[in-house]
């Protein structure tokens, strides 16, 4: 589906002429997002029951990384017009004129096909199907459909970013279990307060780009209430791996402390004045949410490593 209109900020001669280098194509893959995808998928593999051959484990992680990169490139291909209008994205390869949209689309489709077919052929077709669904959901359901049509875009679309640990789990077990669904839910519920905190202090940017993020549509007050609700839900679900018996008491303590910190930062956002132009509480919540997700999954990884290889 083509993007209508010209990309702002791009010189006419740059639209048809690409001066891309490998770093530009790597940037299309959203390496920061891809690193989170790889990390959570790896945790899913490490805490899953059973074993996988080291070679197939490496193949699985590479395929998940490449599939995640394909999703990012498809997102940048379709959202080039939005990226050109927002300060934090205007220097990305397509709006900056270093990569053409046709090049980005071709690159993304090749990566997507390569990652799914390799994972299915060498590992198992369930994990390949989940990876294909993840790419489709992020590129089509979230990017093309939801992003520009509803303030619930990040709530529903967050499912794509929550699937990697489930894919990692299925690479080992060839199945999906309740335990892997809990890993999915941790990220799924974490996503709205994480991105709505960003949307609060980037409210003007999203307004200029005409993206219906929650603060722009429902207002700041409603967004703050929903941030608290999702933070509480995330904190509760974050403790479930311990309560269900596949994480240690140490994990339970750490997850509880992190959850309380997440909720406390959300409450500070709720108490923030609506006309606050500094948005320090929102920025603090955004940063803490990254720490929360990393620390929860890192603790699960330590648990899984100890369980697999012994203390």
N, C-alpha and C positions, 0 to 999 in steps of 0.2 A: 504494500500500500504506500503510495508516494506521499510525500509531505508537500502540501500546497504552499505557494508563496516562496519568496526568496529568503535566504538566511541573512539576518541582519548582521552587519559587521564584517561581511565577507566581501572581498574585492571581486569584481566581475571576472578578472583573469584567473582568480583562484578557484572558481567554481568548476571549471573544466580542466584544471591543471593541478596535479598532485605532486607535492614535493616531500612525500612521506618517507620516513626512515623506520627501521624496526621498532624504535622506541614509541613512535606514534601508534603503530598497530598494537603494541603491548598496552598502551594507554587506553585504547578502545576496549580492552578486556576488563577495565575497572579493577586494577590489581589489588586495591585495598579491599574491595568487596570480595574479590576472588580469594584473597587470603583468609577471610572469615569463613567462606564456603569450604575451603580446603581444611581448615582447622576443625570446624564442627563435624565435617564428614569423617575426618581421621579419628575424632573422639568416638563417634558412632561405631567405627570399625573396632576400636580398641576395647570398648566395653561390651560389645556383642558377644554372646556365648559362642564357643567354637573357635576354630582357627582358619586362617587363609594363608596360602603359600606366599612368602615374601614378595616374589615377583608379581603375583596377581594383586597383592596389596598395593604395590607401587603403581601398577597399571590402573587400578581402581582410582587411586588418588589423582593420578595424571588426567584420567578421563573426566573425573568430576571437576577438576580445575579448568580443563579446556571447555567443558560444557558450561561452566559458570562464566568463563570468559566470552563464550559465544553469546550468552544471554546479555552480558554487558554491552557487547558490540552491537547487537540488535537494538538494544535500548538507545544507544547513542545515535544509531542510524535514524531511528524514527523521531527522536526528540531533538534533532539538530536545531530546529527553529526555536524551541524552548531554551536550549542550552545557550544560544546566542544572546538571549535577553537577560540571562541571570549572571550576576557577578561571579559566583563561585564556579560556573561551568563554561563561561565564555571562551576560555583558553583551551578547551578540549579540541582534539584534532580536527573534527569536522567543522565546527563554527570558526575555528582559526584558519581554515583553508588548507591544512596540511594533508588531509585525507578527503577524497570525494565520498559522497554518500554511496555511490555504486560500488566503490572499492570496499567500503565498510560492510555493506550488505553481503557481498561475495565472500569476504573474509569470515564473517559471522556464520554464514550457512555452511561453509566448508568445515569450520571448527565444530559446529553442531553435529553434522553428519558423522564426522570422524570420531568424535567422542562417544556418541551413542552406539555406533556400529562396533567400535573396538571394545567397549565395555560389555556389550551383549555377546560378542563372539568369544572373548577371552575369559569373562567372569560369569555373569548370568544375565538372562534377559529381563528378569524382574527389576534389577538395579538399572539396567539400560532403559527400561520403560519409565521408571521413576525419573531418571535424568532427562529423558525426552519430554516428559510431562512438565518438569521444572522449567526447561527452556521455553516450551510452548506457553506455559502459564505466565512467566515473567515477560516474554516478548509480546504475546498477543493479548492475553486476558488483562494483564496489568498495564503494560506500556501503551498498547494501541487502544484498548477499550476503556479501562477504568480510570487511568491517570487523568484524562481530560474530561471525564464525564461525572464523577461523583467524589464527594469528600471522604467516602469510605474506601478510596483507592488503595491506601496503604494498609488498611485493615484486611481486606480480601487479598490484595496483592502480596501481602506479607507471607502468604503460604509458600510462595516460590523460594524465598530466602530461608524458610524453616525446614525445607525438605532434605538438605544435604546430610544431616546426621542419620536420617532414615535411610538414605541411599547407602551411606557407609555401612550401616547395620545390615542391610540386605545384601551387600557385597560379601559379607561373611556368612550370613545365615541362609540366604536365598529366600527370606521371608520378611514380613512386617509383623511386629509384635506390639503389645501394649506399651512395653518399655520404650520402644523407638518412637511411638506416638507421643509419649510424654516429652521426649527430647524435641520433637516437632513443636509441641505446644509451648514449651519454654520460649523458643524463638518467636513463634507466632504471636504470643501475647506480649512479648517484649517489644515487638516492632512498632506498634502505634505510639506508645509514649516516647520511644527513641526518636522517631521521625517527627512527631508533633512538637517535641521540644525544639528541634531544628526549624520547623515551620514557624514557630513563634518568633524566633529572632531573625528569620528570613522572610517574614510575612510580606514585606514590600516586594521582594524579588518574585515571590510566587504570584503576587497580584499583577505585576507587570507582565509576567509570562502567561497570565490567565489560567493558571493551574488551580483547580478547586480544592486546595488543601483545607483541612478542617477549620483552622483559625480564620481563613478568608471567607468561608461560607457560613459556618455555624457561630462564629465569633470566638473571641479569646476566652470568655467566661465558660462557655460550654466545653471548649477544648481542654481547659484546665481541669474541669470536673472529670472528663473522660480519661485524662492522663492519670489521675489518681486511681480511678477504677481499674485501669489496665495494669498499673504498677502493683496494686494489691493482688490482682489475679496472677501476675507474673511471679510475685514473691511466694504465693501459696504453691503454685505448680512447680516452682524451682526446688521445693523441698521434697517433692514426690519421689524422686529416685531413692532417697533414703527411706522414706516411709514404705516404699514398695520392696525394699530389701536388696536393691542392686547397686547401692552406694553405701559407703561407710558412715558411722556416726560422725566422724570428722567432717565429711561432706555435709551432713545435715546441719551441723553447727555453722559451718562457713556459709552455706546457702541461706540459712536463716538470717545471719548477720548481714549478708549482702542484700537480701530482700528487704530487711528493715531500712537499710541505707537507701535503697531504691525508692521505697515508699516515702521516706522522710524528704528526699530531694523532690519528689512529686508534690508533696504537701507544701514545700516552700514555693514551688511554681504556682500552686493554687492560691497561696496568700499574696502572691506578687500583684502589684497594682496593674490594672489593665492598660494604663497609659505609660507603663514603664518602658522607656526607650532604650535602656541599657540591656534589659533582659538577662541580667546575671544569673538568676535562678534557673532560667531555661537553658542557658549555656552550661551551667553546672550539671543539670540533669542529663543533658546530652552526653557530656563527658563521662559522668558516672555510669550511665547506661552501657557504654562501651566497656568500662571496667567490669560491670556486673556480668555481662555475657561472657567475657573472656575468662573471668575468675571462676564462674560456675562450671564452664566446660573444661577449664584447666584442672580444676579439682576432680572432676569426673575422669579426666585423662589419667591423673595420678592414681586414682582408685583402680581404674581399669588396668593400668600397667602393673601395679602391685598384685592385683588378683591374677593376672596372666603369667607374670614371671616370678612371683613370690616376693616377700618382703626383703 
